[in-house]
């Protein structure tokens, strides 16, 4: 868990977005990428986080950032989540947890005394050369945009 650090090369990834298209890290060469991992579509914290990023989307674009969300939810669920909240960015379906595992954010969690494996909510800011600029693992779901853009 959390084996990556700022300055490391970001692991390449390949996963389907809500349109069924394969998206990979190389697609963002020359662009800054906000790659955020979240546990589940349409839950209170995940919705707040996505809507914060949606509301700040113009600011991200103005600063040259692309945004990409990743969760274990299937493509169909992402489509509904995007439509319901008018999200202007893509969400990747990481059903086999490969992307989350490569980024060190898949692992043991506890909730109400129960242990299970899941995504640890984490955001990576990746520069245009594929290097990790920033890692946020204490995400402010209500104001993630301000947390990222300061």
N, C-alpha and C positions, 0 to 999 in steps of 0.2 A: 504493500500500500504506500502511496505517495512517494514513489522512488524518484520521480522527476523533480528537478529544481530549476529555478530561473537561470537562463543561460544555456540550458540543455537544448539539443535538437529535438523538436517535437516528433513523436512517432508518426509515421505515415498511417493513414487510415483509409478505409474504403467501406462505404455503407450506403444503403438506399435512402433517398430523401422521400418526402411525401408524394412526389410525382413518380416514384419508382425508378428514378435516375441514380446511377452510381456517382457518389461525390467522394473526392479524395483530397488530401492535404495539398497536393500539387496544383489543384484547381485554384488555389489562393496565392500562388507565387506572385510576389510583388505587392501583395495586399496584406494589411494587418487583419488578423482573424480573432474574433472573440468566440472561443469554442467552450460552450457551457454544458456541463453534465448535470442532469436533474433526474430525480427518481421516477416521476409518473405524470403523464398528461392529466390535466383537469383536476388536480388536487389543489388545495388552497395555497400552499407555499410555492408550488411550481407555476401556478397560474399568476400569482403576484410577480414572480421573477420574470416570466415571459412578458407580462404586460408592462413591467418597468422597462425592459429592453425595447419593446414595441414603441412605447411612448418616447423613448430617447433615440429612436432609430435614425432620424434625420441628423442628429448630432454625430452619431457614429459614422454615417455615410460621409458627412462633411469632413471628418478627420481621417477618412480613407479606410475605415474598418468594414469588414463583412461580419455577420453574426451567424452562428450555426449552433443549434441545440442538439443534444444527444440524450436519448433515454432508451430503456429496453422495450418501450411500446412499439407495436407493429405500425407499418405504414398507414393502414386504415385509420387507426386511432389518431395519428398525427394529423391526417387530413381534417378530421372533425375538430381537433383542438385549434388548428390554424384558422379554420373557417369560423368557429365560435368566437374567437378573440381577435380576428383580423390581424394575425401575425404576419409581418412583411418579410420574414426570413425563413429559411428551411430548417426542418427538424429531421435528424437521422434516426432510423430504426436500428438499434443495436441489440437485437433480440438474443444474440448469442453472447453478448457482453464482451466481445472481442475488443472493441474500441475502448470501452471503459477499463478493461483489464490492462491494455497497452499503456493507458494513461495513469494507471495505478489508483483508480477511483472506484473499483468494484471490490467489495469485500464485506467482512462481517459487520453487522450493525445490531443494535439493540433497540427495541421499542416495547414499552410496557412489560419489561421483563423477558420478552421473547427475543431470541437470537435468530438472525437470518442473514443471508447475503443480499446486498443491494448496492445501489450507487450512492457514493458519498458526494453530496452536492458540491461541485468544484468548478471554477472557471479558469481557463487558460487564455492568456493573451499571447498570440503568436505573431512575430514580426514577418515581414515580407520575404525573409530568407528561411523561414521555418524554425527559427529559434524562439524558445519560450521567454517572453519578456516579463510576464507576471503570472503568478498563481494565486487565486483567491479561494481559500477553503473555508472561510467564515463568511459566507454569502449573505448579504442583506437583501432578502427576497423582495422587500417592499421598495427598495431604492437602489437596485443593482446598477442602474445607469450612472448615478452619482458616484457610487463606489468605484466604478471603472474609469469614468471620465474626470472624476474629482472636481 
